[in-house]
Amino acid sequence: MIKILLLSDTHSYIDDDILKYVKDADEVWHAGDIGDIAVTDAIKQLKPLRAVYGNIDNTTIRSEFPEHNRFMCEAVDVWMTHIGGYPKAYDMRVKQTIKTNPPKLFICGHSHILKVMPDKQLGLLHMNPGAAGKHGFHKVRTMLRFTIDGAKIDNLEVIEFSKRY
């Protein structure tokens, strides 16, 4: 069993509150808009990291992380990208591939809106952890944590921080 911490849209922000949850995870996944490489460097000092770049990320971040990251975690096919859309409204960048070769778990960020929902038509689970940073229209900073045990995605928990102002 692997304990995953999923975050996105840090926009250059990392603090001890986030790092406390990083320490408790086995792996950390960042779904883009990192903002500053110092964010991912701080995470990598503590735990293994998988990440993708987002639309605000500079060439340093883009040279370290891909736009799309598709990998196996235990027996779960995972696809992580920053701009992916939602079931029935996938972004044109992923729409064709997700329909012809859907993963079991599809992760994106970008919207700053926490959302976990099944795509029953494609047989996948969609996750967007919201935004862990302080930049953007969201009022509450959020992350997700969950476990993957074989082919089972379980123990999903929403992590909410106090208001960002």
Secondary structure, DSSP 4 states (H G I P E B T S, - for coil): -EEEEEE---TT---HHHHHHHHH-SEEEE-S---SHHHHHHHHTTS-EEE---TT--HHHHHHS-SEEEEEETTEEEEEESS-EETTEE-TTTHHHHHHS--SEEE--SS--EEEEEETTTTEEEEEE---SS-SS-SEEEEEEEEEETTEEEEEEEEEEEE--
